């Protein structure tokens, strides 16, 4: 067990919960990252858009690991990515850990500092 990583993950969740309310899970955090990366601020999203936001988040946080590359934005401002290498076949707990580690890296050492900032 990686104690440092678990501390970093808990700090991230705590920072997000203090800003957005308690009970945040991995899906909630991915949704927030997707909204942040879309850069259009808060609005009501349709069901398909919510799924697209989570896809944007997963692609975004996995860019540094070399799984995806940002290709640009479409006419509606949605980010698009190209898959560079297939994700390895992982058990659900391993997949969860990969995404959680990528989220810790995305938010960096001071998660409270990035929350709410808009990307350009």
Backbone as a ProteinNet text record, in pm:
[ID]
protein_1_A
[PRIMARY]
XXXXXXXXXXXXXXXXXXXXXXXXXXXXXXXXXXXXXXXXXXXXXXXXXXXXXXXXXXXXXXXXXXXXXXXXXXXXXXXXXXXXXXXXXXXXXXXXXXXXXXXXXXXXXXXXXXXXXXXX
[TERTIARY]
83.9	0	87.9	54.5	129.5	66.2	124.6	67.8	70.1	179	187.7	77.8	59.6	-45.8	-182.8	-210.1	-340	-360.5	-254.2	-262.6	-291.7	-225.2	-246.9	-390.1	-439.8	-575.9	-675.8	-655.1	-745.4	-743.2	-625	-614.2	-690.9	-681.9	-755.1	-905.3	-952.1	-1095.4	-1142.7	-1065	-1102.3	-1113.4	-1016.4	-1019.5	-1142.5	-1173.4	-1289.9	-1419.6	-1426.5	-1547.2	-1566.6	-1458.6	-1474.5	-1525.6	-1494.8	-1539	-1678.4	-1706.7	-1829	-1927.9	-1891.2	-1979.9	-1931	-1972.2	-1924.7	-1978.9	-1920.3	-1966.8	-1917	-1806.9	-1755.8	-1690.2	-1719.6	-1653.7	-1574.6	-1514.3	-1430.3	-1507.4	-1630.8	-1711.5	-1739.6	-1766.7	-1791.4	-1668.1	-1552.9	-1428.8	-1398.4	-1420.2	-1400.4	-1494.7	-1618.6	-1715	-1664.5	-1614.6	-1562.7	-1444.4	-1355.2	-1240.5	-1289.6	-1388.1	-1443.4	-1501.9	-1577.7	-1635	-1523	-1421.2	-1307.2	-1237.7	-1213.7	-1142.7	-1227	-1356.2	-1443.9	-1433	-1422.3	-1398.1	-1516.9	-1637.5	-1756.7	-1832.1	-1773.9	-1837.6	-1953.1	-2019.9	-2129.3	-2252.6	-2316.8	-2445.3	-2510.6	-2631.2	-2698.3	-2654.6	-2606.8	-2560.8	-2660.1	-2677.2	-2758.8	-2682.5	-2754.8	-2693.9	-2572.6	-2585.3	-2473.3	-2356	-2384.9	-2278.1	-2203.5	-2276.4	-2211.5	-2116.3	-2159.1	-2070.7	-1950.2	-1972.9	-1863.2	-1765.5	-1817.2	-1731.2	-1641	-1694.5	-1612.9	-1506.4	-1540.2	-1441.3	-1330.6	-1368.9	-1271	-1177.7	-1235.1	-1154	-1054.6	-1102.1	-1013.4	-901.1	-935.6	-831.4	-732	-783.6	-697.7	-598.3	-646.6	-556.7	-461.1	-492.7	-403.3	-309.2	-317.4	-222.5	-78.4	-47.7	91.9	149.1	63.4	110.5	128.3	95.4	117.8	7.1	-108	-218.3	-296.1	-302.2	-377.5	-294.9	-335.1	-275.5	-389.5	-379.5	-478.8	-463.5	-575	-571	-627.8	-712.8	-771.9	-916.9	-983	-1122.7	-1209.5	-1331.4	-1424	-1491.8	-1582.7	-1647.9	-1731.7	-1769.5	-1844.6	-1754.3	-1624.3	-1528.9	-1494.7	-1545.8	-1517.9	-1379.1	-1299.1	-1166	-1175.1	-1080.2	-1072.7	-932	-924.9	-800.1	-782.6	-656.5	-625	-562.8	-607.3	-548.2	-412.1	-309	-174	-136.4	-183.5	-161	-279.9	-313.8	-430.4	-403.1	-506.3	-494.5	-473.6	-390.8	-370.4	-497.6	-509.9	-623.1	-601.4	-689.6	-673.3	-798	-778.2	-889.7	-952.8	-1079.8	-1145.2	-1070.7	-1015.1	-942.1	-813.6	-748.4	-627.6	-660.6	-770.9	-814.4	-848	-918.1	-952.9	-827.1	-728	-603.5	-528.5	-525.6	-461.2	-525.1	-656.8	-727.8	-707.3	-714.2	-693.2	-552.6	-452.9	-314.8	-304.2	-367.9	-364.3	-433.9	-541.5	-609.9	-523.6	-454.1	-363	-256.8	-202.2	-102.6	-163.4	-285	-353.4	-369.1	-413.8	-436.3	-307.6	-204.4	-74.9	-68.5	42.3	65.1	-28.9	-92.1	-184.2	-320	-399.8	-527.6	-620.9	-615.2	-703.3	-671	-545.7	-504.9	-559.1	-588.3	-634.2	-786.6	-851.8	-996.8	-1064.3	-1145.5	-1221.1	-1151.2	-1023.7	-954.6	-1002.3	-1010.4	-1049.6	-924.3	-927.3	-817.5	-846.6	-743.9	-765.2	-776.1
-118.9	0	124.7	219.7	343.5	449.5	466.6	556.7	701.6	744.1	881.7	909.7	816.4	835.3	844.5	758.7	761.2	893.6	949.1	1079.9	1189.3	1182.1	1280.3	1270.9	1149.5	1130.2	1186.5	1156.9	1206	1359.1	1419.9	1565.9	1625.2	1560.8	1607	1598.7	1484	1466.9	1567.1	1585.6	1681.8	1823.5	1862.1	1996.7	2013.3	1912.4	1919.8	1921.2	1839.8	1836.2	1967	2031	2158.6	2266.9	2253.1	2351.7	2319.8	2190.4	2151.6	2071.6	2037.2	1959.7	1816.7	1754.1	1620.9	1511.4	1394.4	1276.3	1263	1328.5	1320.4	1184.8	1126.7	1002.7	1026.2	921.1	931.5	988.3	942.7	990	1140.6	1186.8	1329.7	1412.2	1362.5	1435.7	1439.5	1328.1	1327.3	1426	1430.4	1525.2	1669.6	1702.6	1837.2	1869.8	1773.3	1795.1	1818.5	1741.1	1759.8	1899.1	1945.2	2080.3	2183.3	2163	2255.2	2259.8	2143.1	2137.4	2189.6	2173.2	2229.1	2381	2437.9	2581.3	2670.4	2617.7	2697.5	2733	2700.8	2729.7	2634.7	2662.3	2575.7	2604.2	2499.2	2507.1	2370.3	2357.2	2228.2	2147.7	2026.4	1940.3	1826.8	1789	1672.7	1546.1	1434.9	1309	1273.7	1282.3	1249.1	1345.1	1471.8	1567.9	1533.5	1487.3	1447.3	1330.6	1236.4	1124.1	1173.7	1266.7	1323.9	1398.9	1468.6	1540.5	1444.2	1330.6	1232.1	1174.3	1156.7	1110.2	1214.6	1341.2	1450	1446	1426.2	1422.2	1306.5	1189.5	1072.6	1093.1	1140.7	1167	1270.2	1377.6	1485.4	1436.1	1362.2	1320.3	1210.2	1141.8	1036.2	1082.9	1209.7	1264.1	1250.7	1290.7	1281.7	1139.3	1038.6	900	848	929.6	891.6	809.7	800.4	724.2	805.8	937.3	1025	1149	1213.4	1340.2	1436.8	1558.5	1661.4	1703.6	1703	1736.3	1874.2	1926	2056.5	2058.9	2167.4	2186	2196.3	2147.1	2158.3	2295.1	2315.8	2447.1	2485.1	2387.1	2414.9	2428.7	2417.9	2434.3	2306.9	2192.5	2066.9	2016.6	1977.6	1922.6	1783.4	1754.2	1622.1	1567.1	1435	1366	1250.8	1213.5	1094.4	992.6	868.6	762.9	728	734.3	701.9	557.8	508.6	368.1	318.4	195.3	138.2	125.4	149.6	128.6	-20.2	-52.9	-194.5	-257.2	-385.2	-456.9	-464.8	-398.5	-389.9	-437.5	-488.9	-519	-386.1	-385.4	-259.8	-181.2	-249.4	-177.2	-115.6	-184	-129	-8.8	-18.7	92	214	190.6	296.9	365.7	287.2	342.5	423.6	374.3	447.5	585.7	590	717.1	806.8	750.1	831	890.2	811	863.8	976.7	956.6	1060.1	1187.7	1173.6	1290.7	1363.5	1289.7	1352	1431.4	1373.9	1444.8	1567.9	1555.6	1666	1785.6	1760.7	1869.9	1917.9	1837.2	1877.4	1879.8	1934	1929.6	2018.9	2116.2	2205.2	2200	2095.3	2080.7	2198.2	2261.5	2374.7	2492.3	2501.1	2613	2609	2491.2	2479.7	2474.2	2433.9	2415.5	2547.5	2543.8	2662.3	2747.1	2720.4	2795.4	2745	2831.7	2793.9	2775.1	2676.5	2657.7	2741.9	2770.5	2852.1	2767.3
0	0	0	-81.9	-95	-4.5	113.1	213.8	164.4	101.9	52	-50.3	-143.6	-243.9	-177.2	-81.9	-13.8	60	117.3	183.2	80.5	-34.2	-140.2	-192.8	-212.3	-260.9	-159.5	-32.3	72.3	77.3	62.1	61.4	-56.6	-172.5	-290.2	-267.2	-220.2	-194.6	-90.3	16.2	121	64.6	-20.4	-79.7	-169.5	-248.3	-335.9	-255.5	-152.2	-70	6.1	46.8	117	22.4	-105	-205.7	-260.8	-281.8	-351.9	-267.5	-146.1	-59.9	-44.9	62.5	97.1	7	23.2	-48.2	-189.6	-223.3	-360.7	-384.5	-501	-539.8	-668.2	-718	-837.1	-955.7	-975.2	-1087.5	-1075.6	-954.3	-932.3	-966.6	-926.8	-951.5	-1101.5	-1169.7	-1314.7	-1383.2	-1338.3	-1394.6	-1376.8	-1256.9	-1232.2	-1322.9	-1341.4	-1430.1	-1572.9	-1616.1	-1750.1	-1768.9	-1670.3	-1676.7	-1682.2	-1598.6	-1595.9	-1731.7	-1790	-1917.5	-2033.7	-2025.7	-2129.3	-2128.4	-2008.4	-1996	-2024.6	-2019.1	-2045.5	-1917.4	-1802.8	-1675.1	-1647.3	-1537	-1496.7	-1580	-1623.4	-1691.2	-1677.6	-1720.1	-1717.1	-1838.7	-1813.8	-1921.3	-1942.5	-2067.9	-2101	-2060.7	-2052.7	-2010.8	-2096.8	-2229.3	-2317.7	-2296	-2272.5	-2246.9	-2118.4	-2016.8	-1891.6	-1916.1	-1997.3	-2030.5	-2110.4	-2201.7	-2279.6	-2188.7	-2087.3	-1993	-1917.2	-1879.7	-1808.8	-1901.7	-2029	-2127.3	-2143.8	-2152.3	-2161.9	-2041	-1923.2	-1801	-1803.8	-1840	-1842.7	-1943.4	-2061.4	-2162.1	-2110	-2051.7	-2002.7	-1898.6	-1799.3	-1691.6	-1735.9	-1846.2	-1895.4	-2005.6	-2045.2	-2143.3	-2092.7	-1967.6	-1922.5	-1921.9	-1910.1	-1912.2	-2055	-2153.9	-2292.6	-2356.9	-2290.6	-2348.6	-2452.2	-2433.1	-2522.4	-2555.6	-2665.2	-2705.2	-2737	-2684.9	-2713.5	-2858.6	-2934.2	-3076.3	-3107.1	-3019.8	-3044.3	-2999.5	-3032.6	-2994.3	-3119.5	-3107	-3219.6	-3219	-3312.3	-3326.4	-3204.5	-3123	-3000.6	-2878.5	-2899.1	-2790.1	-2714	-2758.9	-2689.5	-2726.1	-2625.5	-2652.8	-2715	-2801.9	-2864.5	-2849.1	-2837.3	-2810.1	-2908.4	-2926	-3004.7	-2910.5	-2921.5	-2841	-2900.1	-2817	-2862	-2832	-2719.8	-2686.9	-2605.5	-2628	-2560.5	-2410.7	-2333.6	-2190.4	-2164.3	-2067.1	-2037.7	-1981.2	-1998.1	-1941.7	-1790.5	-1716.2	-1571.4	-1499.8	-1380.7	-1292.4	-1251	-1214.1	-1175.7	-1067.5	-968.4	-863.2	-917	-1011.4	-1071.8	-1160.6	-1234	-1319.1	-1232.5	-1123.5	-1029.7	-977.7	-940.9	-887.5	-994.5	-1118.1	-1227.3	-1244.2	-1245.3	-1263.1	-1141.2	-1021.4	-900.9	-898.8	-935.5	-940.6	-1043.6	-1158.6	-1262.8	-1215	-1137.8	-1083.7	-980.9	-896.7	-799.6	-874.7	-980.9	-1062.1	-1129	-1179.1	-1247	-1153	-1030.9	-936.9	-871.8	-872	-819.5	-668.5	-615.9	-471.9	-390.2	-454	-383.4	-451.9	-425.1	-495.8	-473.4	-357.9	-331.1	-422.6	-470.4	-554.1	-695.3	-748.6	-887.2	-897.5	-791.3	-796.1	-828.8	-932.8	-973	-1077.2	-1105.6	-1210.5	-1345.9	-1441	-1577.3	-1660	-1746.6	-1840.9	-1964	-2038.6	-2159.7	-2282
[MASK]
++++++++++++++++++++++++++++++++++++++++++++++++++++++++++++++++++++++++++++++++++++++++++++++++++++++++++++++++++++++++

